[in-house]
Amino acid sequence: MPVVRQCGLASVARATVYMQRTSQPTREQDLELLRLIDEQYTRRPFYGSRKMVTHLRT
């Protein structure tokens, strides 16, 4: 099926199909934050988002 037809059926612009995403480089801060979240979740999987934020801010 042609791209034009697919885009028409999905109600999206053809430019969306051809758009190339630019990947953002992962920042060191993000990696460190993910490590801390993973470490805390492994210790206390019952923590909700509020407790996790409180823990990360201390």
mmCIF file as gemmi writes it, N, C-alpha and C atoms, coordinates in Angstrom:
data_model
loop_
_atom_site.group_PDB
_atom_site.id
_atom_site.type_symbol
_atom_site.label_atom_id
_atom_site.label_alt_id
_atom_site.label_comp_id
_atom_site.label_asym_id
_atom_site.label_entity_id
_atom_site.label_seq_id
_atom_site.pdbx_PDB_ins_code
_atom_site.Cartn_x
_atom_site.Cartn_y
_atom_site.Cartn_z
_atom_site.occupancy
_atom_site.B_iso_or_equiv
_atom_site.pdbx_formal_charge
_atom_site.auth_seq_id
_atom_site.auth_asym_id
_atom_site.pdbx_PDB_model_num
ATOM 1 N N . MET Axp A 1 ? 0.847 -1.165 0 1 0 ? 1 A 1
ATOM 2 C CA . MET Axp A 1 ? 0 0 0 1 0 ? 1 A 1
ATOM 3 C C . MET Axp A 1 ? 0.901 1.24 0 1 0 ? 1 A 1
ATOM 4 N N . PRO Axp A 2 ? 0.624 2.198 -0.832 1 0 ? 2 A 1
ATOM 5 C CA . PRO Axp A 2 ? 1.452 3.402 -0.897 1 0 ? 2 A 1
ATOM 6 C C . PRO Axp A 2 ? 1.429 4.198 0.411 1 0 ? 2 A 1
ATOM 7 N N . VAL Axp A 3 ? 2.512 4.893 0.652 1 0 ? 3 A 1
ATOM 8 C CA . VAL Axp A 3 ? 2.643 5.699 1.867 1 0 ? 3 A 1
ATOM 9 C C . VAL Axp A 3 ? 1.545 6.758 1.925 1 0 ? 3 A 1
ATOM 10 N N . VAL Axp A 4 ? 1.215 7.333 0.782 1 0 ? 4 A 1
ATOM 11 C CA . VAL Axp A 4 ? 0.171 8.364 0.747 1 0 ? 4 A 1
ATOM 12 C C . VAL Axp A 4 ? -1.145 7.791 1.261 1 0 ? 4 A 1
ATOM 13 N N . ARG Axp A 5 ? -1.48 6.607 0.836 1 0 ? 5 A 1
ATOM 14 C CA . ARG Axp A 5 ? -2.737 5.959 1.259 1 0 ? 5 A 1
ATOM 15 C C . ARG Axp A 5 ? -2.686 5.622 2.748 1 0 ? 5 A 1
ATOM 16 N N . GLN Axp A 6 ? -1.571 5.073 3.21 1 0 ? 6 A 1
ATOM 17 C CA . GLN Axp A 6 ? -1.434 4.73 4.629 1 0 ? 6 A 1
ATOM 18 C C . GLN Axp A 6 ? -1.595 5.966 5.5 1 0 ? 6 A 1
ATOM 19 N N . CYS Axp A 7 ? -0.956 7.052 5.087 1 0 ? 7 A 1
ATOM 20 C CA . CYS Axp A 7 ? -1.044 8.296 5.86 1 0 ? 7 A 1
ATOM 21 C C . CYS Axp A 7 ? -2.465 8.839 5.856 1 0 ? 7 A 1
ATOM 22 N N . GLY Axp A 8 ? -3.137 8.709 4.732 1 0 ? 8 A 1
ATOM 23 C CA . GLY Axp A 8 ? -4.526 9.162 4.653 1 0 ? 8 A 1
ATOM 24 C C . GLY Axp A 8 ? -5.419 8.369 5.586 1 0 ? 8 A 1
ATOM 25 N N . LEU Axp A 9 ? -5.225 7.062 5.639 1 0 ? 9 A 1
ATOM 26 C CA . LEU Axp A 9 ? -6.032 6.216 6.525 1 0 ? 9 A 1
ATOM 27 C C . LEU Axp A 9 ? -5.744 6.49 7.996 1 0 ? 9 A 1
ATOM 28 N N . ALA Axp A 10 ? -4.491 6.791 8.303 1 0 ? 10 A 1
ATOM 29 C CA . ALA Axp A 10 ? -4.101 7.042 9.69 1 0 ? 10 A 1
ATOM 30 C C . ALA Axp A 10 ? -4.243 8.511 10.08 1 0 ? 10 A 1
ATOM 31 N N . SER Axp A 11 ? -4.607 9.349 9.126 1 0 ? 11 A 1
ATOM 32 C CA . SER Axp A 11 ? -4.765 10.797 9.356 1 0 ? 11 A 1
ATOM 33 C C . SER Axp A 11 ? -3.485 11.439 9.892 1 0 ? 11 A 1
ATOM 34 N N . VAL Axp A 12 ? -2.367 11.082 9.286 1 0 ? 12 A 1
ATOM 35 C CA . VAL Axp A 12 ? -1.093 11.709 9.648 1 0 ? 12 A 1
ATOM 36 C C . VAL Axp A 12 ? -0.456 12.282 8.387 1 0 ? 12 A 1
ATOM 37 N N . ALA Axp A 13 ? 0.356 13.28 8.566 1 0 ? 13 A 1
ATOM 38 C CA . ALA Axp A 13 ? 1.049 13.891 7.435 1 0 ? 13 A 1
ATOM 39 C C . ALA Axp A 13 ? 2.171 12.972 6.954 1 0 ? 13 A 1
ATOM 40 N N . ARG Axp A 14 ? 2.432 13.02 5.656 1 0 ? 14 A 1
ATOM 41 C CA . ARG Axp A 14 ? 3.515 12.196 5.113 1 0 ? 14 A 1
ATOM 42 C C . ARG Axp A 14 ? 4.851 12.563 5.73 1 0 ? 14 A 1
ATOM 43 N N . ALA Axp A 15 ? 5.026 13.82 6.075 1 0 ? 15 A 1
ATOM 44 C CA . ALA Axp A 15 ? 6.288 14.263 6.677 1 0 ? 15 A 1
ATOM 45 C C . ALA Axp A 15 ? 6.567 13.511 7.974 1 0 ? 15 A 1
ATOM 46 N N . THR Axp A 16 ? 5.508 13.129 8.682 1 0 ? 16 A 1
ATOM 47 C CA . THR Axp A 16 ? 5.669 12.381 9.931 1 0 ? 16 A 1
ATOM 48 C C . THR Axp A 16 ? 6.328 11.033 9.673 1 0 ? 16 A 1
ATOM 49 N N . VAL Axp A 17 ? 5.957 10.406 8.576 1 0 ? 17 A 1
ATOM 50 C CA . VAL Axp A 17 ? 6.511 9.092 8.239 1 0 ? 17 A 1
ATOM 51 C C . VAL Axp A 17 ? 7.998 9.2 7.925 1 0 ? 17 A 1
ATOM 52 N N . TYR Axp A 18 ? 8.382 10.258 7.248 1 0 ? 18 A 1
ATOM 53 C CA . TYR Axp A 18 ? 9.764 10.411 6.813 1 0 ? 18 A 1
ATOM 54 C C . TYR Axp A 18 ? 10.646 11.136 7.819 1 0 ? 18 A 1
ATOM 55 N N . MET Axp A 19 ? 10.032 11.662 8.868 1 0 ? 19 A 1
ATOM 56 C CA . MET Axp A 19 ? 10.781 12.423 9.867 1 0 ? 19 A 1
ATOM 57 C C . MET Axp A 19 ? 11.822 11.529 10.536 1 0 ? 19 A 1
ATOM 58 N N . GLN Axp A 20 ? 13.016 12.044 10.675 1 0 ? 20 A 1
ATOM 59 C CA . GLN Axp A 20 ? 14.065 11.305 11.362 1 0 ? 20 A 1
ATOM 60 C C . GLN Axp A 20 ? 14.235 11.886 12.747 1 0 ? 20 A 1
ATOM 61 N N . ARG Axp A 21 ? 14.19 11.023 13.706 1 0 ? 21 A 1
ATOM 62 C CA . ARG Axp A 21 ? 14.337 11.468 15.086 1 0 ? 21 A 1
ATOM 63 C C . ARG Axp A 21 ? 15.814 11.658 15.409 1 0 ? 21 A 1
ATOM 64 N N . THR Axp A 22 ? 16.088 12.695 16.168 1 0 ? 22 A 1
ATOM 65 C CA . THR Axp A 22 ? 17.454 12.91 16.627 1 0 ? 22 A 1
ATOM 66 C C . THR Axp A 22 ? 17.54 12.402 18.053 1 0 ? 22 A 1
ATOM 67 N N . SER Axp A 23 ? 18.471 11.541 18.29 1 0 ? 23 A 1
ATOM 68 C CA . SER Axp A 23 ? 18.604 10.989 19.637 1 0 ? 23 A 1
ATOM 69 C C . SER Axp A 23 ? 19.401 11.956 20.503 1 0 ? 23 A 1
ATOM 70 N N . GLN Axp A 24 ? 18.922 12.128 21.7 1 0 ? 24 A 1
ATOM 71 C CA . GLN Axp A 24 ? 19.589 13.001 22.656 1 0 ? 24 A 1
ATOM 72 C C . GLN Axp A 24 ? 20.668 12.192 23.374 1 0 ? 24 A 1
ATOM 73 N N . PRO Axp A 25 ? 21.851 12.736 23.53 1 0 ? 25 A 1
ATOM 74 C CA . PRO Axp A 25 ? 22.871 12.008 24.283 1 0 ? 25 A 1
ATOM 75 C C . PRO Axp A 25 ? 22.454 11.887 25.749 1 0 ? 25 A 1
ATOM 76 N N . THR Axp A 26 ? 22.706 10.745 26.324 1 0 ? 26 A 1
ATOM 77 C CA . THR Axp A 26 ? 22.351 10.51 27.718 1 0 ? 26 A 1
ATOM 78 C C . THR Axp A 26 ? 23.32 11.258 28.613 1 0 ? 26 A 1
ATOM 79 N N . ARG Axp A 27 ? 22.756 12.036 29.498 1 0 ? 27 A 1
ATOM 80 C CA . ARG Axp A 27 ? 23.595 12.812 30.4 1 0 ? 27 A 1
ATOM 81 C C . ARG Axp A 27 ? 24.016 11.948 31.583 1 0 ? 27 A 1
ATOM 82 N N . GLU Axp A 28 ? 25.164 12.267 32.12 1 0 ? 28 A 1
ATOM 83 C CA . GLU Axp A 28 ? 25.686 11.534 33.278 1 0 ? 28 A 1
ATOM 84 C C . GLU Axp A 28 ? 24.731 11.643 34.462 1 0 ? 28 A 1
ATOM 85 N N . GLN Axp A 29 ? 24.117 12.812 34.637 1 0 ? 29 A 1
ATOM 86 C CA . GLN Axp A 29 ? 23.176 13 35.741 1 0 ? 29 A 1
ATOM 87 C C . GLN Axp A 29 ? 21.998 12.05 35.616 1 0 ? 29 A 1
ATOM 88 N N . ASP Axp A 30 ? 21.506 11.876 34.398 1 0 ? 30 A 1
ATOM 89 C CA . ASP Axp A 30 ? 20.376 10.978 34.176 1 0 ? 30 A 1
ATOM 90 C C . ASP Axp A 30 ? 20.753 9.544 34.525 1 0 ? 30 A 1
ATOM 91 N N . LEU Axp A 31 ? 21.942 9.136 34.116 1 0 ? 31 A 1
ATOM 92 C CA . LEU Axp A 31 ? 22.387 7.774 34.407 1 0 ? 31 A 1
ATOM 93 C C . LEU Axp A 31 ? 22.539 7.549 35.907 1 0 ? 31 A 1
ATOM 94 N N . GLU Axp A 32 ? 23.073 8.539 36.598 1 0 ? 32 A 1
ATOM 95 C CA . GLU Axp A 32 ? 23.242 8.436 38.046 1 0 ? 32 A 1
ATOM 96 C C . GLU Axp A 32 ? 21.884 8.363 38.734 1 0 ? 32 A 1
ATOM 97 N N . LEU Axp A 33 ? 20.935 9.167 38.28 1 0 ? 33 A 1
ATOM 98 C CA . LEU Axp A 33 ? 19.593 9.153 38.857 1 0 ? 33 A 1
ATOM 99 C C . LEU Axp A 33 ? 18.922 7.801 38.632 1 0 ? 33 A 1
ATOM 100 N N . LEU Axp A 34 ? 19.051 7.25 37.447 1 0 ? 34 A 1
ATOM 101 C CA . LEU Axp A 34 ? 18.483 5.93 37.163 1 0 ? 34 A 1
ATOM 102 C C . LEU Axp A 34 ? 19.114 4.855 38.04 1 0 ? 34 A 1
ATOM 103 N N . ARG Axp A 35 ? 20.418 4.966 38.269 1 0 ? 35 A 1
ATOM 104 C CA . ARG Axp A 35 ? 21.095 3.996 39.128 1 0 ? 35 A 1
ATOM 105 C C . ARG Axp A 35 ? 20.557 4.074 40.551 1 0 ? 35 A 1
ATOM 106 N N . LEU Axp A 36 ? 20.376 5.296 41.059 1 0 ? 36 A 1
ATOM 107 C CA . LEU Axp A 36 ? 19.851 5.47 42.414 1 0 ? 36 A 1
ATOM 108 C C . LEU Axp A 36 ? 18.425 4.944 42.548 1 0 ? 36 A 1
ATOM 109 N N . ILE Axp A 37 ? 17.6 5.212 41.551 1 0 ? 37 A 1
ATOM 110 C CA . ILE Axp A 37 ? 16.221 4.716 41.573 1 0 ? 37 A 1
ATOM 111 C C . ILE Axp A 37 ? 16.216 3.199 41.57 1 0 ? 37 A 1
ATOM 112 N N . ASP Axp A 38 ? 17.021 2.603 40.712 1 0 ? 38 A 1
ATOM 113 C CA . ASP Axp A 38 ? 17.086 1.144 40.626 1 0 ? 38 A 1
ATOM 114 C C . ASP Axp A 38 ? 17.567 0.536 41.934 1 0 ? 38 A 1
ATOM 115 N N . GLU Axp A 39 ? 18.574 1.143 42.522 1 0 ? 39 A 1
ATOM 116 C CA . GLU Axp A 39 ? 19.123 0.652 43.787 1 0 ? 39 A 1
ATOM 117 C C . GLU Axp A 39 ? 18.069 0.707 44.9 1 0 ? 39 A 1
ATOM 118 N N . GLN Axp A 40 ? 17.372 1.831 45 1 0 ? 40 A 1
ATOM 119 C CA . GLN Axp A 40 ? 16.357 1.99 46.042 1 0 ? 40 A 1
ATOM 120 C C . GLN Axp A 40 ? 15.167 1.065 45.794 1 0 ? 40 A 1
ATOM 121 N N . TYR Axp A 41 ? 14.764 0.917 44.539 1 0 ? 41 A 1
ATOM 122 C CA . TYR Axp A 41 ? 13.632 0.047 44.219 1 0 ? 41 A 1
ATOM 123 C C . TYR Axp A 41 ? 13.962 -1.407 44.535 1 0 ? 41 A 1
ATOM 124 N N . THR Axp A 42 ? 15.214 -1.789 44.329 1 0 ? 42 A 1
ATOM 125 C CA . THR Axp A 42 ? 15.624 -3.153 44.653 1 0 ? 42 A 1
ATOM 126 C C . THR Axp A 42 ? 15.528 -3.396 46.157 1 0 ? 42 A 1
ATOM 127 N N . ARG Axp A 43 ? 15.902 -2.39 46.938 1 0 ? 43 A 1
ATOM 128 C CA . ARG Axp A 43 ? 15.827 -2.517 48.398 1 0 ? 43 A 1
ATOM 129 C C . ARG Axp A 43 ? 14.391 -2.464 48.919 1 0 ? 43 A 1
ATOM 130 N N . ARG Axp A 44 ? 13.612 -1.546 48.375 1 0 ? 44 A 1
ATOM 131 C CA . ARG Axp A 44 ? 12.249 -1.323 48.881 1 0 ? 44 A 1
ATOM 132 C C . ARG Axp A 44 ? 11.275 -1.195 47.711 1 0 ? 44 A 1
ATOM 133 N N . PRO Axp A 45 ? 10.854 -2.315 47.127 1 0 ? 45 A 1
ATOM 134 C CA . PRO Axp A 45 ? 9.973 -2.269 45.955 1 0 ? 45 A 1
ATOM 135 C C . PRO Axp A 45 ? 8.569 -1.744 46.263 1 0 ? 45 A 1
ATOM 136 N N . PHE Axp A 46 ? 8.236 -1.63 47.539 1 0 ? 46 A 1
ATOM 137 C CA . PHE Axp A 46 ? 6.901 -1.168 47.92 1 0 ? 46 A 1
ATOM 138 C C . PHE Axp A 46 ? 6.811 0.35 47.991 1 0 ? 46 A 1
ATOM 139 N N . TYR Axp A 47 ? 7.936 1.047 47.814 1 0 ? 47 A 1
ATOM 140 C CA . TYR Axp A 47 ? 7.919 2.51 47.833 1 0 ? 47 A 1
ATOM 141 C C . TYR Axp A 47 ? 7.114 3.023 46.64 1 0 ? 47 A 1
ATOM 142 N N . GLY Axp A 48 ? 6.281 3.992 46.898 1 0 ? 48 A 1
ATOM 143 C CA . GLY Axp A 48 ? 5.558 4.654 45.821 1 0 ? 48 A 1
ATOM 144 C C . GLY Axp A 48 ? 6.377 5.811 45.276 1 0 ? 48 A 1
ATOM 145 N N . SER Axp A 49 ? 5.791 6.518 44.351 1 0 ? 49 A 1
ATOM 146 C CA . SER Axp A 49 ? 6.532 7.612 43.713 1 0 ? 49 A 1
ATOM 147 C C . SER Axp A 49 ? 6.853 8.727 44.699 1 0 ? 49 A 1
ATOM 148 N N . ARG Axp A 50 ? 5.944 9.013 45.625 1 0 ? 50 A 1
ATOM 149 C CA . ARG Axp A 50 ? 6.186 10.103 46.573 1 0 ? 50 A 1
ATOM 150 C C . ARG Axp A 50 ? 7.346 9.778 47.514 1 0 ? 50 A 1
ATOM 151 N N . LYS Axp A 51 ? 7.355 8.561 48.029 1 0 ? 51 A 1
ATOM 152 C CA . LYS Axp A 51 ? 8.453 8.178 48.922 1 0 ? 51 A 1
ATOM 153 C C . LYS Axp A 51 ? 9.773 8.121 48.168 1 0 ? 51 A 1
ATOM 154 N N . MET Axp A 52 ? 9.714 7.665 46.927 1 0 ? 52 A 1
ATOM 155 C CA . MET Axp A 52 ? 10.931 7.577 46.122 1 0 ? 52 A 1
ATOM 156 C C . MET Axp A 52 ? 11.502 8.976 45.885 1 0 ? 52 A 1
ATOM 157 N N . VAL Axp A 53 ? 10.649 9.945 45.57 1 0 ? 53 A 1
ATOM 158 C CA . VAL Axp A 53 ? 11.105 11.319 45.357 1 0 ? 53 A 1
ATOM 159 C C . VAL Axp A 53 ? 11.702 11.875 46.639 1 0 ? 53 A 1
ATOM 160 N N . THR Axp A 54 ? 11.032 11.622 47.765 1 0 ? 54 A 1
ATOM 161 C CA . THR Axp A 54 ? 11.541 12.093 49.053 1 0 ? 54 A 1
ATOM 162 C C . THR Axp A 54 ? 12.915 11.505 49.322 1 0 ? 54 A 1
ATOM 163 N N . HIS Axp A 55 ? 13.068 10.217 49.073 1 0 ? 55 A 1
ATOM 164 C CA . HIS Axp A 55 ? 14.358 9.556 49.284 1 0 ? 55 A 1
ATOM 165 C C . HIS Axp A 55 ? 15.44 10.16 48.384 1 0 ? 55 A 1
ATOM 166 N N . LEU Axp A 56 ? 15.11 10.394 47.132 1 0 ? 56 A 1
ATOM 167 C CA . LEU Axp A 56 ? 16.1 10.905 46.185 1 0 ? 56 A 1
ATOM 168 C C . LEU Axp A 56 ? 16.508 12.339 46.502 1 0 ? 56 A 1
ATOM 169 N N . ARG Axp A 57 ? 15.621 13.095 47.11 1 0 ? 57 A 1
ATOM 170 C CA . ARG Axp A 57 ? 15.934 14.491 47.434 1 0 ? 57 A 1
ATOM 171 C C . ARG Axp A 57 ? 16.754 14.631 48.702 1 0 ? 57 A 1
ATOM 172 N N . THR Axp A 58 ? 16.838 13.592 49.52 1 0 ? 58 A 1
ATOM 173 C CA . THR Axp A 58 ? 17.605 13.67 50.772 1 0 ? 58 A 1
ATOM 174 C C . THR Axp A 58 ? 19.052 13.315 50.542 1 0 ? 58 A 1
